[in-house]
Amino acid sequence: MKTHTLLIICYLFLGCQNQTDTNATKQAEEKTPATYQEPFRPQFHFSPKSQWMNDPNGLVYENGTYHLFYQYYPEDTVWGPMHWGHASSEDLISWKHHPIALYPDEHGYIFSGSAVIDSENSSGFGKNGSTPIVAVFTYHQMEGEKAGRNDFQTQGIAYSLDHGMSWVKYENNPVISNATAIRDFRDPKVFWHEEDSQWVMVLVAGDHTKFYKSYNLKEWEWMSDFGKTQGAHGGVWECPDLFKLPVQGTDLEKWVLLVSVNPGAPNGGSGTQYFVGDFDGSTFTADSETSNWIDYGRDNYAGVTYNNAPDDQRIFIGWMSNWDYAQTTPTKSWRSAMTLPRALSLHQDTTGYFLRMNPVASFQNYIEMNDTIPMRATQDRLEISMETLGQTAIQLEINLSEEYTFTYQNEKGEAVVFKLLPKQQIMTFDRSHSGRTDFNDSFVKNEQIMPYKAENRWVKAQFIVDRSSLELFIHDGRYVMTNLLFPTETYTEFTVTHTTAAPPKNISVGSIPAIWMP
């Protein structure tokens, strides 16, 4: 029998390490506010202090600060009259809560949108040399919807002169009316188009996107449409985003259009597709009639990217839930969290263009590596046991042409299972026995499937668990799955079964402390 000496040595330290993990957990809990010790509460993902949250909004960077606005209902843990909640961070991992930024008014609820830094004061909102942040959002008039009208969504703007801490709504809102009475007319993403020296807006209109231009953020002119015959149309299109990325390893640049759709995702319910193509300042042209999916898990939706991020980074955050069951997940005083912020990059191979996404670099600063990893190994199995496995990042290398089964399990036998099946060229994810699943029938109705290219190549695989979520990044983030899990006890064992020819290698395990400190 082939043995792995390093793993056996590490296993000898199991008892000592488990004691260390237990002490670290107790110390973190003593420092963490009581509201963040609730069952299933994520410890290093953003979640609201209380009540309901969904889409990320207004992602913008200014003067060393990343702003995160989000759909928020401050009176209940289910969807209601939408506000913009607000938080900020210097590194995208540790967040500070702020008062509500935007409240509903006579024009309606405040639905999703974006924010820009108006550095040239094209809007005229700046005063005494101040630079305005301008938010662009959808007004949703509930009375009009209830009356059966189709023109109940319009676009409004607001501005801040104190770095996003307070907001003034434009007196002549809405800035884009719904003259053609499109029922789902919402979620504007605005950016500065340098080549044409103009602001560009992309928003969704039922089953397609619309593009507008402006020179002052107040007056908008329609330019073009995209998507009526392209991409997935299983449901309503939502939360678009358009940005340019360099193609890694080439001199090319391409435009990427994100569009969420609900329902219609490959594994059911909500999901986010993307197109790669060209944008000439007025029209987007996709290279393919079909779209790709940014994440094959069930819990990454409505994701958009940061405007004005340093070094031209394209940083993505998604809402970590699914409309199939979002309002029934088994949490009490709060509901929903965001994905880890992820850096996007664009690549090309013989199959075409594709995105990679990985946790932002600053996340590595929070991973506390275990000098002694409690492992044991045989010819075809690796086991890692830790009491703090519910807050960990595990990284290893695997061969895409070999079969693997990865399992997280607790002492109750609750388990989640992820497999690589190269003969079928699919990866599968099964959470049917992962813990609490009884809150909604659709939570586990199907085993999730992600297609992949099986090739004889060793690649990095990262598994990030934060109490009630598991984010998988395979092949440097080419293949991604994000899923909620609700174990009734913390997972304490991670196992990998594999072919004898390809045991995982270069294994590292790190614990991640709570970011919610007083």
VOTIFI-299220 format. One line per field, with one value per residue (C-alpha): x, y, z; residue number from 1. Coordinates in steps of 0.02 Angstrom, whole numbers. Each point is the difference from the previous one (the first is absolute). Layout:
<rs>
east	(X / ...)
north	(Y / ...)
up	(Z / ...)
pos	(NUM / ...)
</rs>
This chain:
<rs>
east	(0 / 65 / 5 / 14 / 128 / -39 / -184 / 34 / 114 / -133 / -128 / 104 / -35 / -188 / -42 / 107 / -65 / -183 / 30 / 79 / -148 / -123 / 91 / 6 / -186 / -42 / 110 / -83 / -174 / 43 / 47 / -141 / -163 / -144 / -100 / 137 / 3 / -174 / -22 / 55 / 67 / 151 / 156 / 101 / -133 / -101 / -175 / -114 / -12 / -181 / -148 / -8 / 134 / 17 / 89 / 166 / -20 / 107 / 168 / 125 / 176 / 52 / 154 / 52 / -177 / -108 / -185 / -129 / -181 / -133 / -186 / -63 / -165 / 27 / -164 / -4 / 104 / -98 / -6 / -94 / 11 / 176 / 132 / 186 / 99 / 181 / 166 / 182 / 169 / 181 / 44 / -167 / 2 / -25 / -156 / -71 / -188 / -73 / -176 / -123 / 51 / -160 / -182 / -158 / -90 / -150 / 76 / 9 / 116 / 186 / 48 / 172 / 125 / 178 / 109 / 138 / 130 / -41 / 179 / -29 / -163 / -94 / -162 / 29 / -40 / 173 / 20 / 152 / 118 / -80 / -12 / -174 / -38 / -156 / -115 / -112 / -142 / -172 / -158 / -134 / -176 / -93 / -170 / 24 / 49 / -152 / -111 / 60 / 98 / 166 / 83 / 31 / 191 / 103 / 181 / 54 / 162 / 69 / 166 / 116 / 129 / 64 / 73 / -163 / -54 / -153 / -99 / -108 / -123 / -8 / -148 / -51 / -8 / -32 / 134 / -61 / -187 / -81 / -84 / -18 / -72 / 125 / -47 / 177 / 100 / 136 / 172 / 105 / 189 / 91 / 183 / 109 / 43 / 170 / 8 / -160 / 12 / -175 / -93 / -74 / -144 / -53 / -165 / -117 / -170 / -87 / 92 / 143 / 116 / -8 / 145 / -12 / 124 / 14 / 121 / -65 / -83 / -166 / -53 / 8 / -16 / -39 / 132 / -33 / -67 / 80 / -55 / -174 / 66 / 161 / 36 / -113 / -182 / -75 / -57 / 16 / 169 / 70 / 155 / 106 / 181 / 118 / 188 / 160 / 135 / 168 / 12 / 138 / 155 / -48 / -8 / -188 / -137 / -181 / -162 / -95 / -187 / -72 / -187 / -91 / -155 / -137 / -49 / 102 / 168 / 77 / -31 / -166 / -64 / 113 / 166 / 116 / 52 / 131 / 41 / 170 / 7 / 30 / -76 / 24 / -72 / -180 / -24 / 54 / 35 / 27 / 123 / -126 / -189 / 15 / 56 / 111 / -39 / 106 / -37 / -84 / -50 / -174 / 47 / 86 / -124 / -17 / 188 / 79 / 173 / 85 / 16 / 163 / 94 / 189 / 119 / -148 / -49 / -169 / -70 / -164 / -122 / -159 / -150 / 26 / -175 / -131 / -176 / -66 / 21 / 83 / -144 / -13 / 181 / 12 / 70 / -90 / 50 / 89 / -11 / 127 / 186 / 113 / 128 / 182 / 59 / 83 / 127 / -49 / 118 / -34 / 84 / -6 / 27 / -62 / -177 / -7 / 7 / -36 / 7 / 98 / -47 / 94 / -14 / 82 / 183 / -36 / -95 / 167 / 44 / -141 / 48 / 95 / 101 / 13 / 182 / -53 / -138 / -101 / -6 / 8 / 15 / -11 / 21 / -169 / -60 / 51 / -82 / 15 / -82 / -22 / -125 / 10 / -31 / -154 / 114 / 139 / 84 / 72 / 109 / 74 / 48 / -97 / 9 / -149 / 11 / -24 / -153 / -19 / -133 / 10 / -108 / -32 / -81 / -45 / -23 / -187 / 41 / -61 / 105 / 23 / 82 / 92 / 65 / 109 / -56 / 118 / -83 / -161 / 99 / -108 / 19 / -145 / -56 / -119 / -65 / -153 / 70 / 100 / -106 / -161 / -85 / -182 / -37 / -35 / -23 / 101 / 157 / 55 / -116 / 145 / 183 / 95 / 104 / 142 / 80 / 188 / 141 / 83 / 186 / 160 / 48 / 37 / -97 / -36 / -163 / -59 / -141 / -60 / -127 / -81 / -126 / -145 / 85 / 126 / 89 / 98 / 132 / 70 / 139 / 48 / -181 / -51 / -132 / -95 / -144 / -76 / -126 / -88 / 3 / -85 / 86 / -74 / 176 / 165 / 84 / 152 / 65 / 56 / 37 / 64 / -16 / 103 / 79 / 164 / 89 / -45 / -9 / -21 / 162 / 64 / -137 / -22 / -131 / -35 / -123 / -90 / -52 / -158 / 9 / -139 / 97 / -67)
north	(0 / 171 / 117 / 188 / 32 / 184 / -34 / -134 / 116 / 135 / -123 / -31 / 178 / -15 / 8 / 154 / 88 / -31 / 76 / 153 / 15 / -10 / 138 / 111 / -22 / 45 / 155 / 57 / -27 / 102 / 147 / -15 / 97 / -111 / 38 / -82 / -160 / -51 / -170 / 1 / 179 / 18 / 60 / 73 / 35 / 160 / -15 / 136 / 28 / -53 / -21 / -32 / 31 / -43 / 75 / 92 / 179 / 153 / -88 / 141 / 38 / 172 / 61 / -167 / -57 / -132 / 39 / -137 / 51 / -134 / -34 / 8 / -12 / 60 / -62 / -187 / -150 / -20 / 113 / 164 / 185 / 15 / 120 / 13 / -65 / 55 / -71 / 42 / -85 / 40 / -176 / -79 / -126 / 97 / 106 / 146 / 26 / 172 / 74 / -32 / 100 / 14 / -12 / -24 / 160 / 60 / -77 / -174 / -127 / 13 / -150 / -51 / 111 / 65 / 145 / 101 / 128 / 158 / 64 / 137 / 54 / -28 / -7 / 168 / -76 / 37 / 155 / 95 / -119 / -159 / -153 / -77 / -185 / -25 / -149 / -58 / -116 / -65 / 70 / -133 / 69 / -138 / 81 / -5 / -182 / -46 / 96 / -110 / 136 / -35 / 171 / -11 / -4 / 155 / 55 / 129 / 75 / 67 / 76 / 5 / 134 / -84 / -161 / -97 / 34 / 104 / 20 / 129 / -59 / 96 / 118 / -44 / -188 / -112 / 31 / -141 / -29 / -161 / 72 / -167 / -84 / -142 / -104 / -45 / 158 / 11 / -22 / 135 / -24 / 160 / 25 / 130 / -46 / 81 / -19 / 101 / 110 / -44 / -93 / -166 / -89 / -179 / -56 / -146 / 5 / -166 / -117 / 111 / 144 / 181 / 123 / 187 / 143 / 163 / 143 / 60 / -153 / 93 / -10 / -168 / -54 / -178 / -76 / -186 / -166 / -170 / -175 / -35 / -151 / -34 / -91 / -84 / 55 / -113 / 151 / 188 / 82 / 100 / 91 / 28 / 57 / 44 / 20 / -23 / -127 / -45 / -177 / -79 / -45 / 105 / 182 / -11 / 85 / -59 / 58 / -109 / 19 / -79 / -33 / -90 / -102 / -64 / -138 / -90 / -41 / -168 / -76 / 85 / 168 / 152 / 13 / 119 / -19 / 96 / 45 / 46 / 118 / 179 / 168 / 151 / 129 / -28 / -184 / -163 / -145 / -173 / -123 / -141 / -16 / -107 / 59 / -73 / -13 / 90 / -129 / -170 / -4 / 51 / 146 / 137 / 123 / 183 / 22 / 160 / 79 / 150 / 165 / 93 / -142 / 30 / -67 / -32 / -153 / -75 / -56 / -94 / -28 / -103 / -29 / -171 / -72 / -56 / 66 / -179 / -3 / 163 / 54 / -165 / -39 / -52 / 161 / 106 / 182 / 21 / -74 / -10 / 32 / 53 / -110 / 32 / 142 / -76 / 63 / -35 / -37 / -44 / -145 / -91 / -179 / -108 / 5 / 191 / 136 / -35 / 87 / -54 / 62 / -19 / 81 / 171 / 1 / 81 / -156 / -89 / 118 / -76 / -181 / -64 / -147 / -152 / -48 / -176 / -65 / -142 / -124 / -185 / -86 / -169 / -52 / 71 / 110 / 159 / 59 / 169 / 20 / 170 / 70 / 167 / -73 / 112 / 152 / -59 / 15 / -163 / 5 / -148 / -58 / -131 / -77 / 40 / -167 / -99 / -36 / 82 / 9 / 139 / -10 / 115 / -90 / 27 / -121 / -13 / -70 / 156 / 14 / 96 / -89 / 71 / -113 / 10 / -127 / 13 / -136 / 102 / 164 / 67 / 54 / -33 / 78 / -87 / 90 / -111 / -62 / 155 / 50 / 102 / -24 / -8 / 186 / -6 / -145 / 83 / 12 / -178 / -53 / -39 / -48 / 147 / -28 / 103 / -47 / 10 / -43 / -159 / 12 / -75 / 152 / 35 / 152 / 96 / -30 / 109 / -39 / 142 / -37 / 133 / -85 / -1 / 14 / -92 / 87 / -109 / 67 / -134 / 22 / 173 / 54 / -57 / -115 / 77 / -57 / 99 / -83 / 28 / -139 / -9 / -134 / -16 / -29 / 63 / -109 / -79 / -119 / 30 / -155 / -28 / -167 / -15 / -119 / -75 / 86 / 177 / 39 / 187 / 93 / 166 / 3 / 151 / 33 / 168 / 62 / 165 / 103 / 103 / 174 / 65 / 70 / 137)
up	(0 / -48 / 150 / 13 / 136 / 21 / 25 / 129 / 97 / -5 / 64 / 155 / 51 / -19 / 184 / 30 / -153 / 43 / 171 / -83 / -119 / 145 / 96 / -154 / -28 / 180 / -6 / -162 / 71 / 155 / -111 / -127 / 32 / 55 / -157 / -103 / 102 / -58 / -86 / -182 / 12 / -118 / 87 / -144 / -132 / 4 / 74 / 70 / 187 / -11 / -117 / -188 / -131 / -184 / -153 / 19 / -64 / -34 / 8 / -10 / 64 / 61 / 94 / 71 / 42 / -83 / 18 / 2 / -14 / -5 / -11 / 178 / 93 / 179 / 72 / -38 / -52 / -162 / -152 / 24 / -47 / -65 / 68 / -34 / 149 / 13 / 58 / -38 / 5 / -29 / -59 / -55 / 143 / 163 / -12 / 98 / 7 / -38 / 11 / -141 / -153 / -102 / 57 / -105 / -47 / -101 / -158 / 75 / 81 / -32 / -108 / -63 / -89 / -1 / 54 / -85 / 49 / -99 / 5 / -130 / 82 / -163 / 100 / 83 / 169 / 69 / 107 / 63 / -87 / 67 / -111 / -3 / 6 / -105 / 28 / -142 / 49 / -45 / 76 / 23 / 22 / 90 / -24 / -188 / 4 / 105 / -120 / -143 / -90 / -86 / 20 / 188 / -12 / -41 / 29 / 129 / 64 / 164 / 48 / 150 / 42 / 159 / -68 / -3 / 179 / -46 / -160 / -88 / -131 / -162 / 1 / -179 / 23 / -91 / -130 / -114 / -10 / -57 / -154 / -90 / 156 / 15 / 151 / 61 / -35 / 129 / 79 / -87 / -4 / -48 / -45 / -86 / -180 / -26 / -188 / -30 / 156 / 56 / 135 / -56 / 85 / -27 / 76 / -27 / -82 / 26 / -118 / -61 / 44 / -52 / -18 / 33 / -2 / 96 / 22 / 168 / 84 / -5 / -182 / -86 / -181 / -55 / -116 / -29 / 62 / 22 / 45 / -64 / -96 / 95 / 161 / 127 / 11 / 132 / 99 / 21 / -32 / 145 / 66 / -157 / 0 / -143 / 11 / -99 / 45 / -76 / -66 / 104 / -99 / -151 / -56 / -20 / 101 / 0 / 78 / 123 / 29 / 159 / 8 / 140 / -42 / 115 / -23 / -131 / 79 / -51 / 172 / 32 / 56 / -4 / -91 / -91 / -181 / -96 / -179 / -73 / -148 / -55 / 46 / -114 / 118 / -54 / -46 / 80 / -118 / 75 / -75 / 26 / 5 / 156 / 171 / 134 / 186 / 127 / 137 / -9 / 183 / 51 / 111 / -98 / -74 / -51 / 6 / -68 / 3 / 77 / -91 / 19 / 85 / 13 / -133 / -117 / 101 / -39 / 169 / 10 / 144 / -11 / 111 / 78 / -17 / -125 / -24 / 4 / 190 / 54 / 112 / 93 / 47 / 185 / 74 / 127 / 25 / -167 / -173 / -141 / -24 / -142 / -88 / 33 / -112 / -152 / -126 / -180 / -144 / -182 / -90 / -166 / -58 / -144 / 71 / -2 / 131 / 183 / 168 / 151 / 173 / 164 / 172 / 3 / 51 / 169 / 54 / 18 / 143 / 104 / -22 / 153 / -63 / 112 / 22 / 45 / -110 / 77 / -144 / -32 / -168 / -83 / -181 / -52 / 142 / 90 / 162 / 86 / 170 / 84 / 122 / -92 / -173 / -12 / -25 / -113 / -169 / -68 / -154 / -93 / -173 / -97 / -173 / -112 / -88 / 162 / 105 / 172 / 135 / 130 / 156 / 147 / 146 / 183 / 145 / -39 / -171 / -91 / -157 / -160 / -148 / -150 / -141 / -154 / -130 / -149 / -105 / -3 / 4 / 140 / 180 / 118 / 163 / 120 / 155 / 27 / 167 / 47 / 151 / 4 / -168 / 52 / -13 / -188 / -120 / -138 / 107 / -41 / -141 / -118 / 7 / -73 / -156 / -72 / -167 / -14 / -117 / 63 / -42 / 69 / 99 / 183 / 58 / 159 / 92 / 144 / 122 / 112 / 138 / 107 / 114 / -124 / -169 / -108 / -143 / -122 / -118 / -116 / -129 / 65 / 1 / -173 / 75 / 146 / 110 / 143 / 115 / 164 / 130 / 170 / 105 / 175 / 66 / -69 / -129 / 79 / -134 / -179 / -103 / -175 / -86 / -158 / -123 / 60 / -145 / 52 / 186 / 30 / 30 / 69 / 130 / 112 / 133 / 79 / 130 / -24 / 152 / 14 / -78 / 112 / 146 / 117)
pos	(1 / 2 / 3 / 4 / 5 / 6 / 7 / 8 / 9 / 10 / 11 / 12 / 13 / 14 / 15 / 16 / 17 / 18 / 19 / 20 / 21 / 22 / 23 / 24 / 25 / 26 / 27 / 28 / 29 / 30 / 31 / 32 / 33 / 34 / 35 / 36 / 37 / 38 / 39 / 40 / 41 / 42 / 43 / 44 / 45 / 46 / 47 / 48 / 49 / 50 / 51 / 52 / 53 / 54 / 55 / 56 / 57 / 58 / 59 / 60 / 61 / 62 / 63 / 64 / 65 / 66 / 67 / 68 / 69 / 70 / 71 / 72 / 73 / 74 / 75 / 76 / 77 / 78 / 79 / 80 / 81 / 82 / 83 / 84 / 85 / 86 / 87 / 88 / 89 / 90 / 91 / 92 / 93 / 94 / 95 / 96 / 97 / 98 / 99 / 100 / 101 / 102 / 103 / 104 / 105 / 106 / 107 / 108 / 109 / 110 / 111 / 112 / 113 / 114 / 115 / 116 / 117 / 118 / 119 / 120 / 121 / 122 / 123 / 124 / 125 / 126 / 127 / 128 / 129 / 130 / 131 / 132 / 133 / 134 / 135 / 136 / 137 / 138 / 139 / 140 / 141 / 142 / 143 / 144 / 145 / 146 / 147 / 148 / 149 / 150 / 151 / 152 / 153 / 154 / 155 / 156 / 157 / 158 / 159 / 160 / 161 / 162 / 163 / 164 / 165 / 166 / 167 / 168 / 169 / 170 / 171 / 172 / 173 / 174 / 175 / 176 / 177 / 178 / 179 / 180 / 181 / 182 / 183 / 184 / 185 / 186 / 187 / 188 / 189 / 190 / 191 / 192 / 193 / 194 / 195 / 196 / 197 / 198 / 199 / 200 / 201 / 202 / 203 / 204 / 205 / 206 / 207 / 208 / 209 / 210 / 211 / 212 / 213 / 214 / 215 / 216 / 217 / 218 / 219 / 220 / 221 / 222 / 223 / 224 / 225 / 226 / 227 / 228 / 229 / 230 / 231 / 232 / 233 / 234 / 235 / 236 / 237 / 238 / 239 / 240 / 241 / 242 / 243 / 244 / 245 / 246 / 247 / 248 / 249 / 250 / 251 / 252 / 253 / 254 / 255 / 256 / 257 / 258 / 259 / 260 / 261 / 262 / 263 / 264 / 265 / 266 / 267 / 268 / 269 / 270 / 271 / 272 / 273 / 274 / 275 / 276 / 277 / 278 / 279 / 280 / 281 / 282 / 283 / 284 / 285 / 286 / 287 / 288 / 289 / 290 / 291 / 292 / 293 / 294 / 295 / 296 / 297 / 298 / 299 / 300 / 301 / 302 / 303 / 304 / 305 / 306 / 307 / 308 / 309 / 310 / 311 / 312 / 313 / 314 / 315 / 316 / 317 / 318 / 319 / 320 / 321 / 322 / 323 / 324 / 325 / 326 / 327 / 328 / 329 / 330 / 331 / 332 / 333 / 334 / 335 / 336 / 337 / 338 / 339 / 340 / 341 / 342 / 343 / 344 / 345 / 346 / 347 / 348 / 349 / 350 / 351 / 352 / 353 / 354 / 355 / 356 / 357 / 358 / 359 / 360 / 361 / 362 / 363 / 364 / 365 / 366 / 367 / 368 / 369 / 370 / 371 / 372 / 373 / 374 / 375 / 376 / 377 / 378 / 379 / 380 / 381 / 382 / 383 / 384 / 385 / 386 / 387 / 388 / 389 / 390 / 391 / 392 / 393 / 394 / 395 / 396 / 397 / 398 / 399 / 400 / 401 / 402 / 403 / 404 / 405 / 406 / 407 / 408 / 409 / 410 / 411 / 412 / 413 / 414 / 415 / 416 / 417 / 418 / 419 / 420 / 421 / 422 / 423 / 424 / 425 / 426 / 427 / 428 / 429 / 430 / 431 / 432 / 433 / 434 / 435 / 436 / 437 / 438 / 439 / 440 / 441 / 442 / 443 / 444 / 445 / 446 / 447 / 448 / 449 / 450 / 451 / 452 / 453 / 454 / 455 / 456 / 457 / 458 / 459 / 460 / 461 / 462 / 463 / 464 / 465 / 466 / 467 / 468 / 469 / 470 / 471 / 472 / 473 / 474 / 475 / 476 / 477 / 478 / 479 / 480 / 481 / 482 / 483 / 484 / 485 / 486 / 487 / 488 / 489 / 490 / 491 / 492 / 493 / 494 / 495 / 496 / 497 / 498 / 499 / 500 / 501 / 502 / 503 / 504 / 505 / 506 / 507 / 508 / 509 / 510 / 511 / 512 / 513 / 514 / 515 / 516 / 517 / 518)
</rs>
